Amino acid sequence: MDLAFTKEEQAFREEVRQFFRDNVPPETRRKLVEGRHLSKDEMVTWWRILNKKGWGVSHWPTQYGGTGWTSVQHYIFNEELQSYPAPQPLAFGVSMVGPVIYTFGNEEQKKKYLPRIANVDDWWCQGFSEPGSGSDLASLKTKAERKGDKWIINGQKTWTTLAQHADMIFCLCRTDASAKKQMGISFIVFSMKSKGVTVRPIQTIDGGVEVNEVFFDDVEVPYENLIGEENKGWDYAKFLLGNERTGIARVGVSKERIRRIRDLASKVESAGRPIIQDPAFREKLAACEIELKALELTQLRVVADEGKHGKGKPNPASSVLKIKGSEIQQTTTELLMEVIGPFAAPYDVHGDDGSNEAMDWTAQIAPSYFNNRKVSIYGGSNEIQRNIIAKAVLGL
Ligand SMILES: Cc1cc2nc3c(=O)[nH]c(=O)nc-3n(C[C@H](O)[C@H](O)[C@H](O)COP(=O)(O)OP(=O)(O)OC[C@H]3O[C@@H](n4cnc5c(N)ncnc54)[C@H](O)[C@@H]3O)c2cc1C
């Protein structure tokens, strides 16, 4: 297998890079570099710029607005996007529900939802997890009962990312309580503005609010909002989760963070010399970079093998990408904490007694470190990924 990029691919990389240089709002980029949260407006503004260029839903089939790029071009695009860095397209719409709709939805649903997803006219959120049904997702209890031409939905979802911004939700609901647990689930989409939907924020350890509890109390949803067949929702969820895990390696994000570690470690001093000159620190950084290189090569192998596991079926190696990608992301945030040492936890960034020289840029490093504990949990925890590898790859 040839891992070198062709001249055309290198030219494509340069074109993508130049587009980001010319079009990503500088304030948006700065916030991402510093690990800060973006506002809804900042994200939507950028996604619309991307969509106008024709790159908003790049991996979709061309008839729905995709680019027709090769797998290698997609790989390059994502790497450049993450490492520039620029906000990634809203995964809930573009990578999750969009592909489910164009693969399993009917023509009317495709016409109604896909263009709005591409232009983020609707902000989507993912209603899968429930209290007690995270890893054991198939045990979910949120119930959708058919009454004439409507579903009546009751139950609770949790950890629903950015539901406070959402216009639409895609939900796994139990529609046949008598069937085996995986068989009685349906995939239903509906408006978050529906009567009976309540969103309650969950404060995370970094002080942010990016996850929520969502309650459904006799929510009326048109029957036609069912995607695919009734009671086949588990199949669509597996398809969706496989796609989620492939995107989760985030090689470009870790590359950008390593650049930042190198930059800061060359400036911040410890024991009279820049930290980058400390042999113990260098060893840790090198180990992290080697792991990242191995992850990158594994991802390229997955890219090269795309399609070999059956149409629309994700490569089981996506679980490996999820585990290693999340571990490396966490290591990079640990190294950043190590670089800034005591400035990671200033109690007063602007203290005037001279005892605290913390700068504004250090203030975000500890919250970002804590926030990144999530990456080994969401998208299916790393323990669950190991179980998948044991079954699907090793046949245990
Ligand atoms: C920041 C964040 C954002 C999220 N966003 C969303 C979202 O938008 N929409 C959504 O639907 N969900 C979302 N989730 C939920 C996420 O998918 C679940 O948290 C995850 O699947 C784990 O489920 P749980 O939290 O219920 O933990 P549990 O399933 O209770 O697991 C607890 C611990 O036990 C381990 N464990 C459980 N079962 C096994 C087993 N069989 N073998 C070995 N170990 C096991 C787990 O690995 C974990 O360490 C998000 C989660 C986080 C942290």
The ligand as an SDF file (V2000), in Angstrom:
LIG
                    3D

 53 58  0  0  0  0  0  0  0  0999 V2000
  -19.5670   15.0660   26.7810 C   0  0  0  0  0  0  0  0  0  0  0  0
  -20.5480   14.0180   26.3830 C   0  0  0  0  0  0  0  0  0  0  0  0
  -21.4090   14.2650   25.3310 C   0  0  0  0  0  0  0  0  0  0  0  0
  -22.3720   13.3170   24.9740 C   0  0  0  0  0  0  0  0  0  0  0  0
  -23.2650   13.6180   23.9850 N   0  0  0  0  0  0  0  0  0  0  0  0
  -24.2820   12.7650   23.7150 C   0  0  0  0  0  0  0  0  0  0  0  0
  -25.2970   13.1320   22.7880 C   0  0  0  0  0  0  0  0  0  0  0  0
  -25.2740   14.2060   22.1980 O   0  0  0  0  0  0  0  0  0  0  0  0
  -26.3130   12.2650   22.6000 N   0  0  0  0  0  0  0  0  0  0  0  0
  -26.3810   11.0540   23.2190 C   0  0  0  0  0  0  0  0  0  0  0  0
  -27.3240   10.2900   22.9610 O   0  0  0  0  0  0  0  0  0  0  0  0
  -25.4300   10.6720   24.1060 N   0  0  0  0  0  0  0  0  0  0  0  0
  -24.3890   11.5110   24.3800 C   0  0  0  0  0  0  0  0  0  0  0  0
  -23.4260   11.1660   25.3040 N   0  0  0  0  0  0  0  0  0  0  0  0
  -23.6030    9.9110   26.0440 C   0  0  0  0  0  0  0  0  0  0  0  0
  -22.5650    8.8570   25.7870 C   0  0  0  0  0  0  0  0  0  0  0  0
  -22.8030    8.1850   24.5940 O   0  0  0  0  0  0  0  0  0  0  0  0
  -22.5770    7.9200   27.0160 C   0  0  0  0  0  0  0  0  0  0  0  0
  -22.0870    8.6680   28.1100 O   0  0  0  0  0  0  0  0  0  0  0  0
  -21.7290    6.7000   26.8260 C   0  0  0  0  0  0  0  0  0  0  0  0
  -22.2990    5.8420   25.8730 O   0  0  0  0  0  0  0  0  0  0  0  0
  -21.5500    5.9260   28.1630 C   0  0  0  0  0  0  0  0  0  0  0  0
  -22.7850    5.6790   28.7690 O   0  0  0  0  0  0  0  0  0  0  0  0
  -23.0660    6.0750   30.2920 P   0  0  0  0  0  0  0  0  0  0  0  0
  -22.6080    7.4950   30.4890 O   0  0  0  0  0  0  0  0  0  0  0  0
  -24.4690    5.7580   30.5920 O   0  0  0  0  0  0  0  0  0  0  0  0
  -22.0900    5.1680   31.1340 O   0  0  0  0  0  0  0  0  0  0  0  0
  -22.3390    3.6500   31.5740 P   0  0  0  0  0  0  0  0  0  0  0  0
  -22.8530    2.8800   30.4100 O   0  0  0  0  0  0  0  0  0  0  0  0
  -23.1260    3.6450   32.8190 O   0  0  0  0  0  0  0  0  0  0  0  0
  -20.8580    3.1690   31.8590 O   0  0  0  0  0  0  0  0  0  0  0  0
  -20.1660    3.4890   33.0720 C   0  0  0  0  0  0  0  0  0  0  0  0
  -18.7790    2.8530   33.0230 C   0  0  0  0  0  0  0  0  0  0  0  0
  -18.9060    1.4240   32.9170 O   0  0  0  0  0  0  0  0  0  0  0  0
  -18.2160    0.9300   31.7720 C   0  0  0  0  0  0  0  0  0  0  0  0
  -18.9740   -0.1610   31.1590 N   0  0  0  0  0  0  0  0  0  0  0  0
  -20.3110   -0.1950   30.9260 C   0  0  0  0  0  0  0  0  0  0  0  0
  -20.6500   -1.3560   30.3340 N   0  0  0  0  0  0  0  0  0  0  0  0
  -19.5160   -2.0800   30.1850 C   0  0  0  0  0  0  0  0  0  0  0  0
  -19.2150   -3.3710   29.6370 C   0  0  0  0  0  0  0  0  0  0  0  0
  -20.1670   -4.1320   29.0890 N   0  0  0  0  0  0  0  0  0  0  0  0
  -17.9210   -3.7760   29.6190 N   0  0  0  0  0  0  0  0  0  0  0  0
  -16.9400   -2.9940   30.1570 C   0  0  0  0  0  0  0  0  0  0  0  0
  -17.1670   -1.7740   30.7100 N   0  0  0  0  0  0  0  0  0  0  0  0
  -18.4320   -1.3240   30.7180 C   0  0  0  0  0  0  0  0  0  0  0  0
  -18.1390    2.1250   30.8210 C   0  0  0  0  0  0  0  0  0  0  0  0
  -17.0440    2.0260   29.9500 O   0  0  0  0  0  0  0  0  0  0  0  0
  -17.9710    3.3060   31.7890 C   0  0  0  0  0  0  0  0  0  0  0  0
  -16.6290    3.4410   32.1440 O   0  0  0  0  0  0  0  0  0  0  0  0
  -22.4300   12.0740   25.6470 C   0  0  0  0  0  0  0  0  0  0  0  0
  -21.5350   11.8200   26.6910 C   0  0  0  0  0  0  0  0  0  0  0  0
  -20.6090   12.7620   27.0530 C   0  0  0  0  0  0  0  0  0  0  0  0
  -19.6630   12.4550   28.1840 C   0  0  0  0  0  0  0  0  0  0  0  0
  1  2  1  0
  2  3  1  0
  2 52  2  0
  3  4  2  0
  4  5  1  0
  4 50  1  0
  5  6  2  0
  6  7  1  0
  6 13  1  0
  7  8  2  0
  7  9  1  0
  9 10  1  0
 10 11  2  0
 10 12  1  0
 12 13  2  0
 13 14  1  0
 14 15  1  0
 14 50  1  0
 15 16  1  0
 16 17  1  0
 16 18  1  0
 18 19  1  0
 18 20  1  0
 20 21  1  0
 20 22  1  0
 22 23  1  0
 23 24  1  0
 24 25  2  0
 24 26  1  0
 24 27  1  0
 27 28  1  0
 28 29  2  0
 28 30  1  0
 28 31  1  0
 31 32  1  0
 32 33  1  0
 33 34  1  0
 33 48  1  0
 34 35  1  0
 35 36  1  0
 35 46  1  0
 36 37  1  0
 36 45  1  0
 37 38  2  0
 38 39  1  0
 39 40  1  0
 39 45  2  0
 40 41  1  0
 40 42  2  0
 42 43  1  0
 43 44  2  0
 44 45  1  0
 46 47  1  0
 46 48  1  0
 48 49  1  0
 50 51  2  0
 51 52  1  0
 52 53  1  0
M  END
$$$$
